[in-house]
Amino acid sequence: MSTVSILIKRVFRGGRVEYFVDSIAVEFEVEIYVNDVREAVLETSPTMLEELGIGYAKAHGYSISSIYIDNNRISIHANLDSTRSRRPVDGVRITAEGIFRAVGNTFSMAKLFRETGCFHVAALATVNGDVVEFVEDISRHCALYKLMGSIIKKNIETYDKVVVMSSRAASRLIESIAILGIPIALFRGAPTNRAIEKAKELNITLVAHIREDKFNVYTYNHRLLF
């Protein structure tokens, strides 16, 4: 269950008060153990925990041999992955309309965000804007880990896809996107300077500050068709 209902008081300027039932995001603490050593404690939504573990392991350079979920503990047995990263290819192209469609279709699916205002979204989409996989989570990093885990579980090809995220663009997110060989990253929010540097280093087209009628291209604009 990703949300709970709570009776709250709303106060307006002028003194008017009303009571209503608000939908509140559930925050769930998860411990991740790799080879019996606790590696991380993540604040996440209490869904898709196997995908979270798989994505976390991939993003941190592990090849999983087994994964076990016990309440709020994810236990992973794994080896270091010598083929951790797939460098994105250069042949993929996307139009401005494809970008607007991918972002629009992604946010049209963001039910939990609309209910609570407390969720990030992460999605895998085609260059035509069709959403292939979609995740909502209270953490932007966990949303991406879960998306990665779902992609890996379903063996979805990524070399010709784009990632859509609701958050700002941070360098760690860019690194995780590159690991799956995804060539184009679309962010609703703004990028950090390190995100731009990392996108240049990893051959990723970074598009951010996306609004209904405009967006900014920060790296490798040769993949965009105007």
Backbone as ProteinMPNN parsed JSONL, in Angstrom:
{"seq_chain_A": "MSTVSILIKRVFRGGRVEYFVDSIAVEFEVEIYVNDVREAVLETSPTMLEELGIGYAKAHGYSISSIYIDNNRISIHANLDSTRSRRPVDGVRITAEGIFRAVGNTFSMAKLFRETGCFHVAALATVNGDVVEFVEDISRHCALYKLMGSIIKKNIETYDKVVVMSSRAASRLIESIAILGIPIALFRGAPTNRAIEKAKELNITLVAHIREDKFNVYTYNHRLLF", "coords_chain_A": {"N_chain_A": [[0.838, -1.188, 0.0], [0.74, 2.082, -1.014], [-0.205, 4.512, -0.113], [-1.897, 6.199, 2.617], [-4.959, 7.123, 4.272], [-5.816, 10.104, 5.911], [-7.506, 12.102, 8.277], [-7.61, 15.542, 8.108], [-7.103, 19.037, 8.982], [-7.839, 21.939, 7.174], [-6.833, 25.244, 6.791], [-7.874, 28.447, 5.85], [-6.985, 31.688, 4.567], [-8.389, 34.363, 6.317], [-9.713, 32.85, 8.111], [-11.464, 30.727, 7.689], [-12.209, 27.291, 8.114], [-11.844, 23.901, 7.166], [-12.509, 20.383, 7.193], [-11.077, 17.433, 5.896], [-10.463, 14.286, 4.232], [-7.271, 13.351, 3.611], [-4.92, 12.091, 1.222], [-2.036, 10.381, 1.937], [1.399, 9.809, 1.374], [3.09, 6.727, 1.927], [5.969, 6.159, 3.783], [8.68, 4.043, 3.747], [11.178, 2.231, 5.329], [13.963, 0.606, 4.098], [16.395, -1.904, 4.359], [19.357, -2.772, 2.741], [21.231, -5.559, 2.093], [24.268, -6.828, 0.962], [25.837, -9.707, 0.143], [25.681, -10.439, 2.835], [26.455, -8.158, 4.18], [25.515, -5.044, 5.422], [24.669, -2.591, 3.199], [23.182, -0.32, 2.578], [20.6, 1.952, 3.643], [17.439, 2.702, 2.663], [14.914, 5.111, 2.028], [11.753, 4.558, 0.924], [8.912, 3.737, -1.185], [6.561, 1.196, -0.212], [6.543, -0.911, -2.202], [7.289, -3.075, -5.018], [9.764, -4.221, -4.164], [11.591, -6.235, -4.821], [12.342, -5.475, -7.405], [13.515, -3.062, -6.693], [15.787, -3.964, -5.266], [17.149, -5.372, -7.302], [17.647, -3.321, -9.167], [19.169, -1.555, -7.594], [21.432, -3.145, -7.101], [22.438, -3.477, -9.732], [23.021, -0.812, -10.374], [25.1, -0.346, -8.666], [27.149, -1.925, -9.461], [26.989, -4.742, -9.28], [26.488, -8.222, -10.049], [23.771, -10.187, -9.753], [23.297, -13.2, -7.961], [21.393, -14.289, -6.285], [18.359, -13.171, -4.666], [16.564, -12.083, -1.844], [13.639, -11.261, -0.117], [12.67, -10.032, 2.962], [10.362, -8.78, 4.816], [11.325, -5.664, 5.652], [13.874, -5.982, 4.73], [16.247, -6.442, 2.239], [18.003, -8.964, 0.89], [20.878, -9.658, -0.833], [22.828, -11.745, -2.845], [25.795, -11.636, -4.584], [28.165, -11.033, -7.278], [30.914, -8.946, -8.32], [30.247, -7.028, -11.187], [31.654, -7.335, -14.216], [30.869, -6.351, -16.632], [29.522, -3.944, -16.309], [28.577, -1.491, -17.45], [26.873, -0.232, -20.355], [27.741, 1.466, -23.091], [25.89, 4.126, -24.402], [24.441, 4.128, -27.7], [24.957, 5.902, -30.842], [23.102, 6.094, -32.887], [20.403, 6.593, -32.39], [17.492, 8.629, -32.684], [15.376, 11.41, -31.827], [12.4, 13.354, -32.0], [11.245, 16.727, -31.302], [8.522, 16.6, -30.791], [8.31, 13.929, -30.053], [9.625, 14.015, -27.592], [7.927, 15.731, -26.088], [5.619, 14.136, -26.127], [6.466, 11.793, -24.792], [7.007, 12.76, -22.202], [4.508, 13.889, -21.557], [2.788, 11.624, -21.729], [3.911, 10.072, -19.72], [3.453, 11.612, -17.354], [0.703, 11.648, -17.38], [0.107, 9.201, -16.362], [0.702, 9.371, -13.718], [-0.679, 8.75, -11.12], [-0.419, 8.536, -8.276], [1.182, 10.725, -7.683], [-0.568, 12.809, -8.363], [-2.539, 12.385, -6.448], [-1.227, 12.832, -3.993], [0.961, 14.592, -4.231], [3.517, 13.871, -3.597], [5.192, 12.077, -4.822], [7.802, 10.859, -6.956], [8.321, 10.224, -10.452], [9.407, 7.712, -12.742], [10.163, 6.59, -15.938], [10.344, 4.385, -18.776], [10.478, 4.961, -22.177], [9.519, 4.908, -25.678], [11.071, 6.399, -28.604], [9.035, 7.568, -29.928], [7.363, 8.328, -27.965], [5.777, 6.561, -26.546], [4.956, 4.938, -23.538], [6.768, 2.42, -21.973], [7.586, 1.182, -19.569], [6.743, 2.037, -16.186], [7.1, 3.791, -13.126], [6.32, 4.844, -9.8], [7.551, 6.528, -6.944], [8.455, 7.604, -3.615], [11.035, 8.454, -3.498], [13.43, 9.77, -5.723], [15.715, 8.419, -6.532], [15.141, 5.776, -5.765], [12.915, 5.355, -7.361], [14.127, 5.244, -9.88], [15.872, 3.045, -9.485], [13.939, 1.014, -9.159], [12.695, 1.11, -11.649], [14.875, 0.318, -13.249], [15.249, -2.277, -12.216], [12.828, -3.499, -12.981], [13.043, -3.356, -15.768], [15.264, -5.027, -16.163], [14.314, -7.488, -15.101], [12.274, -8.064, -16.922], [13.668, -8.184, -19.224], [13.899, -6.096, -21.134], [14.752, -4.366, -24.059], [16.958, -1.614, -24.28], [18.525, 0.134, -25.791], [17.427, 1.763, -27.715], [15.667, 3.456, -26.47], [14.195, 5.973, -24.247], [14.653, 7.615, -21.089], [12.38, 8.956, -18.752], [12.096, 11.324, -16.201], [10.764, 12.831, -13.24], [12.19, 14.448, -11.596], [14.903, 16.717, -10.606], [17.94, 16.689, -12.54], [20.532, 14.704, -11.565], [23.97, 13.744, -11.017], [24.369, 11.059, -10.18], [22.021, 9.829, -10.997], [22.271, 10.044, -13.77], [24.493, 8.382, -14.159], [23.378, 5.887, -13.481], [21.43, 5.61, -15.462], [23.071, 5.425, -17.707], [24.256, 2.955, -17.306], [22.429, 1.097, -18.213], [22.6, 1.541, -20.878], [21.003, 3.476, -22.068], [20.267, 6.047, -24.304], [19.156, 8.628, -24.164], [18.053, 11.051, -21.896], [15.378, 12.401, -20.179], [14.359, 15.03, -18.217], [12.135, 16.504, -15.927], [12.852, 18.493, -14.134], [15.609, 20.746, -13.298], [19.104, 20.481, -14.313], [22.116, 19.569, -12.511], [25.492, 20.903, -12.473], [27.322, 18.807, -12.424], [25.786, 16.717, -13.346], [25.488, 17.419, -16.022], [28.179, 17.32, -16.836], [28.659, 14.591, -16.408], [26.855, 13.434, -18.197], [27.995, 14.273, -20.615], [30.41, 12.87, -20.467], [29.5, 10.229, -20.557], [28.164, 9.928, -22.928], [25.432, 10.635, -23.215], [22.41, 12.087, -24.217], [21.176, 14.841, -22.719], [18.241, 16.202, -21.702], [16.414, 18.732, -20.204], [14.501, 20.76, -17.794], [11.89, 20.592, -18.8], [8.916, 21.687, -20.166], [5.441, 22.332, -21.032], [5.63, 23.478, -23.545], [8.287, 23.836, -24.2], [11.811, 23.033, -23.921], [15.132, 22.402, -22.62], [18.239, 21.597, -24.109], [21.105, 20.006, -23.143], [23.325, 18.389, -23.692], [24.859, 16.65, -26.424], [23.165, 17.211, -28.803], [22.853, 16.152, -31.294], [21.244, 13.96, -31.445], [18.694, 14.857, -31.606], [15.958, 15.668, -33.679], [14.928, 18.343, -35.575]], "CA_chain_A": [[0.0, 0.0, 0.0], [1.613, 3.244, -1.174], [-0.785, 5.687, 0.537], [-2.879, 6.029, 3.691], [-5.904, 8.236, 4.357], [-5.775, 10.758, 7.215], [-8.381, 13.262, 8.422], [-6.809, 16.725, 8.433], [-7.747, 20.353, 9.003], [-7.296, 22.934, 6.246], [-7.133, 26.599, 7.241], [-7.81, 29.434, 4.781], [-6.861, 33.089, 4.964], [-9.7, 34.852, 6.716], [-10.17, 32.07, 9.252], [-12.328, 29.584, 7.379], [-11.595, 25.987, 8.363], [-12.587, 22.727, 6.706], [-11.894, 19.086, 7.456], [-11.237, 16.476, 4.8], [-9.572, 13.13, 4.263], [-6.155, 13.56, 2.688], [-4.144, 10.909, 0.844], [-0.668, 10.607, 2.382], [2.352, 8.795, 0.915], [3.717, 5.88, 2.935], [7.435, 6.118, 3.757], [9.07, 2.71, 4.213], [12.635, 2.114, 5.416], [14.45, -0.687, 3.611], [17.822, -2.183, 4.508], [19.896, -3.601, 1.664], [22.429, -6.326, 2.446], [24.941, -7.488, -0.152], [26.745, -10.735, 0.682], [25.525, -10.394, 4.301], [26.95, -6.887, 4.715], [24.548, -3.979, 5.168], [25.252, -1.568, 2.322], [22.411, 0.916, 2.471], [19.245, 2.08, 4.172], [16.739, 3.555, 1.717], [13.527, 5.493, 2.284], [11.107, 4.235, -0.333], [7.527, 3.28, -1.095], [6.61, -0.234, 0.126], [6.144, -1.724, -3.349], [8.344, -3.416, -5.978], [11.027, -4.307, -3.427], [12.544, -7.055, -5.578], [12.873, -4.613, -8.461], [14.411, -2.114, -6.031], [17.049, -4.647, -4.998], [17.82, -5.672, -8.572], [18.143, -2.069, -9.72], [20.25, -1.062, -6.735], [22.623, -3.966, -7.356], [22.97, -3.137, -11.05], [23.571, 0.539, -10.334], [26.309, -0.326, -7.841], [28.191, -2.765, -10.04], [26.882, -6.146, -8.889], [25.734, -9.209, -10.82], [23.055, -10.916, -8.704], [23.077, -14.649, -8.041], [20.115, -14.536, -5.613], [17.798, -12.045, -3.923], [15.534, -12.549, -0.921], [12.963, -10.156, 0.551], [12.077, -10.38, 4.254], [9.789, -7.555, 5.373], [12.022, -4.466, 5.166], [15.27, -6.324, 4.437], [16.54, -7.038, 0.936], [19.288, -9.668, 0.975], [21.384, -9.934, -2.174], [24.132, -12.388, -3.014], [26.208, -11.148, -5.898], [29.57, -10.824, -7.609], [31.148, -7.72, -9.058], [29.86, -7.165, -12.588], [32.716, -6.808, -15.08], [30.229, -5.71, -17.79], [28.541, -3.1, -15.627], [28.014, -0.39, -18.221], [26.724, -0.317, -21.805], [27.814, 2.84, -23.591], [24.786, 4.396, -25.324], [24.789, 4.208, -29.119], [24.728, 7.217, -31.436], [22.161, 6.067, -33.999], [19.022, 6.861, -31.978], [17.054, 10.007, -32.893], [14.057, 11.731, -31.292], [11.913, 14.674, -32.376], [10.685, 17.517, -30.202], [7.197, 16.05, -30.488], [8.527, 12.691, -29.309], [9.945, 14.395, -26.21], [6.704, 16.208, -25.43], [4.701, 13.005, -25.954], [6.994, 10.9, -23.757], [6.793, 13.397, -20.899], [3.068, 14.001, -21.333], [2.228, 10.3, -21.454], [4.399, 9.641, -18.406], [2.766, 12.313, -16.267], [-0.716, 11.272, -17.374], [0.01, 7.961, -15.591], [1.2, 9.622, -12.36], [-1.854, 8.791, -10.237], [-0.035, 8.777, -6.885], [1.632, 12.114, -7.592], [-1.747, 13.679, -8.357], [-3.247, 12.192, -5.185], [-0.483, 13.237, -2.798], [2.014, 15.569, -4.484], [4.681, 13.409, -2.835], [5.863, 10.989, -5.537], [8.553, 11.03, -8.19], [8.039, 9.221, -11.471], [10.475, 7.306, -13.658], [9.557, 5.781, -16.989], [11.057, 4.056, -20.007], [9.577, 5.239, -23.292], [10.081, 4.859, -27.022], [11.342, 7.732, -29.147], [7.747, 8.11, -30.362], [6.658, 8.818, -26.789], [4.953, 5.535, -25.909], [5.542, 4.487, -22.281], [6.983, 0.972, -21.919], [7.58, 0.847, -18.136], [6.431, 3.228, -15.393], [7.24, 3.594, -11.678], [6.218, 5.991, -8.899], [8.152, 6.28, -5.636], [8.708, 8.85, -2.894], [12.442, 8.797, -3.725], [13.777, 9.748, -7.147], [16.702, 7.364, -6.751], [14.46, 4.477, -5.687], [12.082, 5.233, -8.557], [14.985, 4.791, -10.975], [16.284, 1.672, -9.187], [12.813, 0.114, -9.437], [12.557, 1.049, -13.102], [15.973, -0.523, -13.732], [14.964, -3.659, -11.844], [11.743, -3.991, -13.821], [13.599, -3.53, -17.114], [16.13, -6.209, -16.143], [13.466, -8.667, -14.909], [11.495, -8.315, -18.134], [14.613, -8.272, -20.34], [13.49, -5.1, -22.123], [15.875, -3.725, -24.745], [16.99, -0.198, -23.9], [19.448, 0.945, -26.584], [16.665, 2.674, -28.564], [14.617, 4.039, -25.632], [14.517, 7.161, -23.456], [14.17, 7.641, -19.707], [11.694, 10.175, -18.327], [12.053, 11.461, -14.748], [10.116, 14.058, -12.772], [13.071, 15.153, -10.664], [16.067, 17.38, -11.186], [18.933, 15.75, -13.067], [21.731, 14.613, -10.735], [25.0, 12.917, -11.652], [24.163, 9.64, -9.873], [20.941, 9.348, -11.859], [22.846, 9.901, -15.109], [25.33, 7.179, -14.137], [22.512, 4.703, -13.492], [20.818, 5.529, -16.791], [24.106, 4.973, -18.641], [24.534, 1.538, -17.079], [21.522, 0.318, -19.062], [22.823, 1.874, -22.284], [19.923, 4.333, -22.564], [20.998, 7.181, -24.877], [18.493, 9.927, -24.011], [17.45, 11.224, -20.573], [14.464, 13.538, -20.14], [14.073, 15.404, -16.831], [11.218, 17.632, -15.718], [13.551, 19.528, -13.383], [16.863, 21.304, -13.807], [20.291, 19.652, -14.081], [23.291, 20.115, -11.833], [26.653, 20.957, -13.365], [27.928, 17.477, -12.494], [24.945, 15.896, -14.218], [25.859, 17.765, -17.396], [29.512, 16.754, -17.068], [28.557, 13.131, -16.47], [26.184, 13.109, -19.456], [29.011, 14.425, -21.665], [31.369, 11.778, -20.321], [28.887, 8.924, -20.811], [27.521, 9.94, -24.243], [23.983, 10.689, -23.033], [21.725, 13.334, -24.535], [20.464, 15.294, -21.527], [17.208, 17.212, -21.935], [15.837, 19.046, -18.894], [13.621, 21.937, -17.744], [10.869, 20.314, -19.807], [7.585, 22.226, -19.898], [4.474, 21.934, -22.054], [5.929, 24.024, -24.867], [9.715, 24.113, -24.385], [12.774, 22.26, -23.139], [16.534, 22.758, -22.835], [19.122, 20.493, -24.466], [22.382, 20.316, -22.512], [24.429, 17.609, -24.259], [24.673, 15.766, -27.582], [21.909, 17.524, -29.488], [22.776, 15.485, -32.596], [20.191, 12.936, -31.404], [17.396, 15.502, -31.747], [15.547, 16.063, -35.022], [14.091, 19.539, -35.498]], "C_chain_A": [[0.877, 1.242, 0.0], [1.095, 4.493, -0.487], [-1.676, 5.263, 1.696], [-3.768, 7.265, 3.701], [-5.934, 8.783, 5.775], [-6.713, 11.965, 7.203], [-7.548, 14.458, 8.864], [-7.673, 17.979, 8.437], [-7.048, 21.255, 7.993], [-7.772, 24.314, 6.675], [-6.902, 27.577, 6.091], [-7.552, 30.823, 5.365], [-8.259, 33.64, 5.236], [-10.327, 34.019, 7.815], [-11.067, 30.894, 8.945], [-11.548, 28.284, 7.54], [-12.47, 24.896, 7.764], [-11.787, 21.475, 7.02], [-12.102, 18.19, 6.24], [-10.221, 15.357, 4.946], [-8.512, 13.301, 3.185], [-5.443, 12.233, 2.423], [-2.67, 11.197, 1.096], [0.228, 9.467, 1.905], [2.933, 8.031, 2.098], [5.227, 5.889, 2.725], [7.896, 4.845, 4.456], [10.591, 2.613, 4.196], [13.07, 0.702, 5.049], [15.957, -0.777, 3.834], [18.262, -3.105, 3.374], [21.205, -4.228, 2.13], [22.978, -6.97, 1.182], [25.996, -8.418, 0.428], [26.86, -10.617, 2.206], [26.113, -9.149, 4.956], [25.93, -5.796, 4.394], [25.213, -2.85, 4.396], [24.502, -0.254, 2.369], [21.104, 0.798, 3.235], [18.541, 3.11, 3.296], [15.34, 3.868, 2.221], [12.791, 5.389, 0.958], [9.627, 3.988, -0.113], [7.532, 1.761, -0.946], [6.098, -1.146, -0.984], [7.373, -2.021, -4.198], [9.713, -3.531, -5.309], [12.048, -5.195, -4.133], [13.178, -6.237, -6.692], [13.836, -3.575, -7.884], [15.78, -2.738, -5.784], [17.839, -4.931, -6.26], [18.428, -4.405, -9.168], [19.283, -1.484, -8.916], [21.539, -1.822, -7.023], [23.258, -3.608, -8.697], [23.65, -1.773, -11.032], [24.879, 0.615, -9.562], [27.326, -1.392, -8.255], [28.165, -4.218, -9.654], [26.1, -6.956, -9.919], [25.101, -10.169, -9.822], [23.018, -12.411, -8.993], [21.789, -15.041, -7.331], [19.68, -13.282, -4.875], [16.638, -12.56, -3.092], [14.971, -11.343, -0.179], [12.339, -10.666, 1.84], [11.646, -9.093, 4.94], [10.53, -6.341, 4.82], [13.501, -4.723, 4.885], [15.356, -6.984, 3.068], [17.934, -7.645, 1.021], [19.707, -10.112, -0.419], [22.703, -10.686, -2.061], [24.571, -12.119, -4.446], [27.719, -11.129, -6.023], [29.712, -9.464, -8.282], [30.912, -7.967, -10.539], [30.92, -6.516, -13.472], [32.161, -6.121, -16.317], [29.166, -4.743, -17.302], [27.834, -2.134, -16.57], [27.936, -0.717, -19.703], [26.717, 1.104, -22.344], [26.694, 3.071, -24.598], [25.264, 4.572, -26.759], [24.411, 5.58, -29.668], [23.605, 7.239, -32.465], [20.729, 6.427, -33.667], [18.703, 8.34, -32.172], [15.654, 10.191, -32.311], [13.681, 13.136, -31.741], [11.445, 15.428, -31.137], [9.319, 16.98, -29.808], [7.312, 14.742, -29.725], [8.849, 12.963, -27.848], [8.693, 14.843, -25.471], [5.725, 15.064, -25.177], [5.175, 12.082, -24.836], [6.741, 11.468, -22.366], [5.304, 13.492, -20.585], [2.427, 12.67, -20.996], [2.664, 9.784, -20.088], [3.612, 10.302, -17.282], [1.269, 12.04, -16.25], [-0.949, 9.997, -16.576], [0.321, 8.162, -14.107], [0.057, 9.807, -11.363], [-1.471, 9.15, -8.798], [0.491, 10.193, -6.688], [0.439, 13.054, -7.53], [-2.505, 13.573, -7.039], [-2.548, 12.879, -4.02], [0.482, 14.395, -3.01], [3.357, 15.16, -3.928], [5.51, 12.355, -3.571], [6.668, 11.515, -6.716], [8.125, 9.946, -9.172], [9.299, 8.951, -12.276], [9.854, 6.377, -14.68], [10.564, 5.5, -18.095], [10.071, 4.225, -21.144], [10.305, 5.06, -24.617], [10.347, 6.281, -27.505], [10.078, 8.362, -29.726], [6.901, 8.597, -29.191], [5.764, 7.821, -26.101], [5.665, 5.001, -24.672], [5.589, 2.966, -22.247], [6.938, 0.467, -20.482], [7.419, 2.137, -17.346], [6.492, 2.897, -13.913], [6.986, 4.921, -10.971], [6.811, 5.61, -7.551], [8.402, 7.617, -4.95], [10.143, 9.34, -3.079], [12.759, 8.742, -5.212], [14.784, 8.65, -7.449], [16.037, 5.99, -6.719], [13.529, 4.276, -6.874], [12.913, 4.71, -9.723], [15.488, 3.375, -10.727], [15.173, 0.688, -9.54], [12.563, -0.005, -10.937], [13.638, 0.156, -13.695], [15.703, -1.992, -13.435], [13.876, -4.274, -12.694], [12.219, -4.249, -15.249], [14.44, -4.803, -17.182], [15.305, -7.485, -16.005], [12.743, -9.057, -16.194], [12.364, -8.39, -19.387], [14.214, -7.332, -21.486], [14.731, -4.461, -22.746], [15.816, -2.214, -24.509], [17.782, 0.7, -24.843], [18.725, 1.994, -27.42], [15.542, 3.371, -27.798], [15.111, 5.324, -24.967], [14.001, 6.953, -22.038], [13.516, 8.992, -19.451], [11.672, 10.201, -16.805], [11.478, 12.819, -14.358], [11.051, 14.96, -11.993], [14.053, 16.067, -11.391], [17.032, 16.307, -11.676], [20.192, 15.819, -12.214], [22.703, 13.615, -11.353], [24.793, 11.427, -11.388], [23.044, 9.045, -10.728], [21.456, 9.127, -13.281], [23.704, 8.644, -15.187], [24.479, 5.917, -14.216], [21.853, 4.513, -14.85], [21.824, 4.988, -17.805], [24.386, 3.489, -18.507], [23.652, 0.654, -17.955], [21.674, 0.655, -20.544], [21.736, 2.731, -22.893], [20.527, 5.65, -23.05], [20.43, 8.56, -24.586], [17.798, 9.981, -22.657], [16.645, 12.518, -20.553], [14.076, 13.82, -18.691], [13.132, 16.602, -16.789], [11.941, 18.798, -15.047], [14.85, 19.959, -14.04], [18.027, 20.354, -13.547], [21.308, 20.352, -13.19], [24.457, 20.158, -12.828], [27.307, 19.588, -13.507], [27.089, 16.531, -13.347], [25.285, 16.159, -15.681], [27.224, 17.18, -17.743], [29.451, 15.244, -17.232], [27.869, 12.697, -17.761], [27.15, 13.24, -20.631], [29.976, 13.248, -21.65], [30.799, 10.45, -20.799], [28.071, 8.874, -22.104], [25.999, 9.878, -24.143], [23.471, 12.068, -23.44], [20.855, 13.716, -23.345], [19.532, 16.44, -21.898], [16.521, 17.468, -20.595], [15.051, 20.356, -18.965], [12.482, 21.775, -18.748], [9.522, 20.85, -19.335], [6.673, 21.857, -21.062], [4.879, 22.378, -23.45], [7.407, 24.308, -25.103], [10.546, 23.154, -23.544], [14.177, 22.746, -23.475], [17.342, 21.502, -23.136], [20.53, 20.85, -23.986], [23.564, 19.563, -23.121], [23.953, 16.846, -25.49], [23.341, 15.995, -28.297], [21.816, 16.903, -30.877], [21.694, 14.402, -32.615], [18.793, 13.536, -31.562], [17.16, 15.928, -33.191], [14.597, 17.247, -34.904], [13.451, 19.815, -36.859]], "O_chain_A": [[1.675, 1.436, 0.917], [1.851, 5.444, -0.288], [-2.149, 4.128, 1.755], [-3.382, 8.323, 3.203], [-6.062, 8.022, 6.734], [-6.722, 12.749, 6.254], [-6.856, 14.393, 9.88], [-8.809, 17.981, 7.963], [-5.82, 21.329, 7.959], [-8.964, 24.53, 6.896], [-5.859, 27.54, 5.437], [-7.871, 31.088, 6.525], [-9.192, 33.403, 4.468], [-11.341, 34.408, 8.394], [-11.406, 30.129, 9.848], [-10.383, 28.19, 7.154], [-13.697, 24.962, 7.846], [-10.559, 21.502, 7.102], [-13.172, 18.191, 5.632], [-9.248, 15.473, 5.69], [-8.823, 13.384, 1.997], [-5.375, 11.366, 3.295], [-2.114, 12.143, 0.538], [-0.138, 8.297, 2.017], [3.232, 8.614, 3.14], [5.705, 5.652, 1.615], [7.548, 4.598, 5.611], [11.223, 2.88, 3.174], [12.595, -0.276, 5.627], [16.697, 0.159, 3.533], [17.602, -4.104, 3.088], [22.15, -3.536, 2.506], [22.234, -7.588, 0.42], [26.924, -7.983, 1.111], [27.946, -10.681, 2.782], [26.249, -9.105, 6.178], [25.526, -5.636, 3.243], [26.177, -2.237, 4.856], [25.1, 0.811, 2.22], [20.575, -0.293, 3.446], [18.986, 4.253, 3.194], [14.661, 3.003, 2.773], [13.155, 6.047, -0.017], [9.146, 4.025, 1.02], [8.412, 1.095, -1.493], [5.306, -2.052, -0.728], [8.378, -1.315, -4.115], [10.703, -3.006, -5.818], [13.249, -4.935, -4.052], [14.389, -6.29, -6.905], [14.847, -3.246, -8.505], [16.809, -2.121, -6.059], [19.057, -4.752, -6.291], [19.574, -4.407, -9.618], [20.253, -0.975, -9.479], [22.604, -1.224, -7.171], [24.476, -3.454, -8.788], [24.726, -1.6, -11.606], [25.676, 1.529, -9.772], [28.243, -1.718, -7.502], [29.201, -4.882, -9.688], [25.183, -6.453, -10.568], [25.81, -10.889, -9.12], [22.746, -12.835, -10.116], [21.148, -16.017, -7.719], [20.5, -12.442, -4.505], [15.83, -13.363, -3.559], [15.72, -10.507, 0.326], [11.567, -11.625, 1.82], [12.454, -8.405, 5.564], [10.382, -6.016, 3.642], [14.291, -3.782, 4.81], [14.646, -7.945, 2.773], [18.922, -6.933, 1.2], [18.986, -10.845, -1.096], [23.581, -10.312, -1.283], [23.819, -12.344, -5.395], [28.451, -11.199, -5.036], [28.728, -8.899, -8.759], [31.327, -8.992, -11.079], [31.068, -5.294, -13.478], [32.884, -5.387, -16.99], [28.047, -4.722, -17.816], [26.616, -1.978, -16.495], [28.811, -1.39, -20.248], [25.784, 1.864, -22.081], [26.553, 2.303, -25.55], [26.351, 5.096, -27.004], [23.65, 6.324, -29.049], [23.19, 8.321, -32.881], [19.907, 6.556, -34.574], [19.526, 9.204, -31.868], [14.847, 9.261, -32.299], [14.542, 14.008, -31.851], [11.27, 14.846, -30.066], [8.994, 16.912, -28.623], [6.5, 14.469, -28.841], [8.401, 12.232, -26.964], [8.427, 14.389, -24.358], [5.073, 15.024, -24.134], [4.37, 11.635, -24.019], [6.315, 10.751, -21.461], [4.887, 13.203, -19.463], [1.611, 12.588, -20.078], [1.888, 9.141, -19.382], [3.154, 9.626, -16.361], [0.629, 12.185, -15.208], [-2.074, 9.731, -16.152], [0.213, 7.22, -13.322], [-0.14, 10.898, -10.83], [-2.131, 9.98, -8.172], [0.268, 10.796, -5.638], [0.43, 13.994, -6.735], [-3.056, 14.565, -6.562], [-3.208, 13.449, -3.151], [0.792, 15.114, -2.06], [4.251, 15.995, -3.793], [6.442, 11.797, -2.991], [6.279, 12.475, -7.382], [7.632, 8.89, -8.776], [10.139, 9.83, -12.468], [9.098, 5.473, -14.324], [11.501, 6.266, -18.32], [8.959, 3.7, -21.093], [11.535, 5.059, -24.676], [9.9, 7.248, -26.888], [10.052, 9.564, -29.988], [5.849, 9.204, -29.39], [5.053, 8.179, -25.162], [6.843, 4.65, -24.738], [4.576, 2.301, -22.465], [6.32, -0.561, -20.204], [7.887, 3.197, -17.763], [5.999, 1.854, -13.484], [7.375, 5.983, -11.459], [6.6, 4.497, -7.069], [8.544, 8.644, -5.615], [10.434, 10.513, -2.843], [12.399, 7.78, -5.89], [14.717, 8.018, -8.503], [16.336, 5.136, -7.553], [13.365, 3.151, -7.348], [12.465, 3.84, -10.469], [15.53, 2.573, -11.66], [15.43, -0.35, -10.148], [12.257, -1.087, -11.438], [13.348, -0.676, -14.554], [15.902, -2.852, -14.293], [13.974, -5.436, -13.089], [11.841, -5.246, -15.864], [14.341, -5.567, -18.142], [15.559, -8.462, -16.709], [12.618, -10.239, -16.511], [11.859, -8.631, -20.483], [14.197, -7.727, -22.652], [15.652, -4.064, -22.034], [14.74, -1.616, -24.538], [17.719, 1.922, -24.709], [19.321, 3.002, -27.8], [14.571, 3.827, -28.402], [16.273, 5.709, -25.101], [13.042, 6.215, -21.812], [14.021, 10.033, -19.871], [11.277, 9.219, -16.176], [11.676, 13.818, -15.049], [10.73, 16.125, -11.755], [14.038, 16.177, -12.617], [16.943, 15.149, -11.267], [20.844, 16.861, -12.142], [22.3, 12.744, -12.124], [25.018, 10.611, -12.281], [23.119, 7.885, -11.133], [21.113, 8.133, -13.92], [23.647, 7.917, -16.179], [24.821, 4.981, -14.939], [21.731, 3.388, -15.335], [21.468, 4.183, -18.665], [24.719, 2.83, -19.492], [24.079, -0.416, -18.389], [20.95, 0.11, -21.377], [21.556, 2.723, -24.111], [21.232, 6.312, -22.289], [21.13, 9.561, -24.74], [17.045, 9.074, -22.304], [17.161, 13.59, -20.868], [13.527, 12.951, -18.013], [13.31, 17.579, -17.516], [11.672, 19.958, -15.357], [15.15, 19.591, -15.176], [17.947, 19.51, -12.655], [21.35, 21.581, -13.125], [24.41, 19.529, -13.885], [27.793, 19.241, -14.583], [27.631, 15.64, -13.999], [25.361, 15.228, -16.483], [27.404, 16.611, -18.82], [30.12, 14.682, -18.1], [28.261, 11.695, -18.36], [27.13, 12.415, -21.544], [30.316, 12.699, -22.698], [31.517, 9.635, -21.378], [27.367, 7.896, -22.355], [25.352, 9.153, -24.899], [24.037, 13.089, -23.05], [19.911, 13.004, -23.002], [19.968, 17.5, -22.347], [16.093, 16.527, -19.927], [14.94, 20.979, -20.02], [12.148, 22.717, -19.466], [9.049, 20.512, -18.25], [7.089, 21.146, -21.977], [4.518, 21.734, -24.435], [7.759, 24.95, -26.092], [10.058, 22.548, -22.591], [14.387, 23.417, -24.485], [17.154, 20.467, -22.497], [21.081, 21.878, -24.379], [24.693, 20.052, -23.072], [22.792, 16.449, -25.582], [22.504, 15.097, -28.384], [20.819, 17.097, -31.573], [21.273, 13.971, -33.689], [17.811, 12.798, -31.643], [18.048, 16.478, -33.842], [13.579, 17.166, -34.216], [12.705, 20.784, -37.005]]}, "name": "protein", "num_of_chains": 1, "seq": "MSTVSILIKRVFRGGRVEYFVDSIAVEFEVEIYVNDVREAVLETSPTMLEELGIGYAKAHGYSISSIYIDNNRISIHANLDSTRSRRPVDGVRITAEGIFRAVGNTFSMAKLFRETGCFHVAALATVNGDVVEFVEDISRHCALYKLMGSIIKKNIETYDKVVVMSSRAASRLIESIAILGIPIALFRGAPTNRAIEKAKELNITLVAHIREDKFNVYTYNHRLLF"}
